[in-house]
Amino acid sequence: MNSLLRRVCAQSALVYRFTKQNHSLVLKTSHNFFCSDLTSKFSEMYIRSDQNKPSSFGGGRGGSSGFGNGSSRGYGGNRGGDGITRRNDRFNGRVEKPSFGGMQTRARDNKNGLDEQVLKRINWGQEELSELRKNFYKPSPNVVARSRTEIETFQNKHEITVCGRECPTSVFEFHEIGFPSYINSELTRQGFTQPTVIQSSSWPIAMSGRDLVGIAQTGSGKTLAYILPALVHITYQEKLKRGDGPIVLVLAPTRELAQQIQTVATDFGKRIGIRNTCVFGGAPKRPQQNDLQRGCEIVIATPGRLIDFLQQETTNLKRCSYLVLDEADRMLDMGFEPQIRKIIEQIRPDRQCLMWSATWPKEVKNLAEEFLKDYLQINIGSLNLSANQNILQIVDVCDDSEKDTKLLKLLQEIQTDRESKTIIFGETKKKVDDIRNFLMRNQFRAVAIHGDKSQRERDFVLGKFRQDRQSILIATDVASRGLDVDDVKFVINYDFPSNVEDYIHRIGRTGRSNNKGTSYTFFTPQNAQKVDELINILNETNQYINPELYQLKKYNPKGFNNRRGGGRPFGNGGFKRNNYGQGQKTGGYGKPYENGSGGGYQKKTYENNGYNNGAGTSKYGERKMNSHTRFDDRGAPPTTAYSNGGSRFQ
């Protein structure tokens, strides 16, 4: 193996070195390289001699032949995931292009790689720390005079739950918090008129120097909730000296989210010269390294890349006194907990810490209990992950073969709206590219983003998407949590995601900042195992539920393995699109639960939340409803008919 790798490096003009690390042979290269059929670039390759067979290239939890959903640090399947599990003949066999989208596989499975090298432990008792000021909040007279009844009315109206001792009173207007003039003027310039609910509750806590856990849905204004107090915090600390690290550190799970946060920090901090930088994987290290060495007050980072710079002593966190963990639940889901713990160990113990999450699972709670002191918890809405109530959710039950036709009709209708910015989600990178090519052939302008795109391509695509009011972005879930564009009007789930959490995060790309939005979802019989969870989400937000979802719910999901027959729950005929019996097109839903002979299960009248779909008695195959209601008041485009038992799709 050693000689083979040396030969490859020599042919590619690489600088290499070998080290022994936990019974593993590690090759570090100085350049990206391309080798015969190995067309995907990578900068560090791990070959686990104790896990991989000679004919496999990958490994980890996904098995020795795993080859796929790894990150740019690992060149293997690690967990298997959605990668390719076919064996490869070392470098000579045909090798499929790997996926670099699965950041969580590196974080979760690369237990013995560079990320797990021990950082120098700091003895804080011997460190000479700068003076730290954290409490600079002075409540305005309006806040002091606010009655308990007013506060309780506000909290009940917005479903605010507060846990912890001596929580400061919420503010209702910007002037009540006492931000400096440069912040107030920028808020006015950007058109903000009133704090969001999470901002009203969290700003007094953050400005008081208290630790905070904030739990709220996506699009609720969390970024400003911690960035604006961070700017004030910086102005009260000693100025940075040469060699100092940042005063504020924001950790985020994805590079897209990190870049969004940097934009906000730049907009509000440039007036007084507060510098920031954004460090993340998938981009050249040199510019990021230069920023860190020059010094900046705010660092926004993904955990893996920050660990790299800390190991190289490019920067340090001894001056950091304001720590933010944004989307903490997502970072833990991606397996970043070991990196987060090591990063926090590098930060002074008397720091202020703000943790933000959309959910409150046990793992997030344990992290908060360990690293936050005397913290206050602000929760907006349910502790469980729930969809934004500003989003109208429309579900169409259909076959895979119908999706393209339905998508074209839907986009034609959507684009009659002058502001029709749309995100379409596909489950795989290939599917995303296929959808884009299909739309381009049909004269729709569309751009695509997924894990195989370079950082330069991703930046170009996102920039183009933000500028065009009628643009269409097709994406995998890599963009579903990090993308923050306020004017997205529509989200289309071309493929239903692998779990309902991703469904909620996807549709949360619209309806942001108290705007209205609409999501459309193609739900196929193959998704039937998730129908219960989807119905629960729709019920929680008082959405109309397509009756066909209930029909899917009544059958054993295992029967959907083969739509054209063989599923025992449906007799000899299995499940078919237009009939839940033996596939007779003359049947409606069929008389379910019997022999599937199909007797024309008739639809009832459905009136729910303005969806007056009429007293239809037609069978499914005839597709006729005799009335409809438009959705203009909920932000969706007008339509002329609702078929499929209430769906807006034809």
Beta strands, then each sheet from edge to edge (+ up, - down):
strand 1: 16-21
strand 2: 24-29
strand 3: 44-47
strand 4: 160-163
strand 5: 212-215
strand 6: 248-251
strand 7: 276-279
strand 8: 298-301
strand 9: 322-325
strand 10: 352-357
strand 11: 376-380
strand 12: 391-397
strand 13: 422-425
strand 14: 447-449
strand 15: 472-475
strand 16: 490-493
strand 17: 517-523
strand 18: 607-608
strand 19: 611-612
sheet 1: 1+ 2- 3+
sheet 2: 4+ 11- 5- 10- 9- 6- 8- 7-
sheet 3: 12+ 17+ 16+ 13+ 15+ 14+
sheet 4: 18+ 19-
end
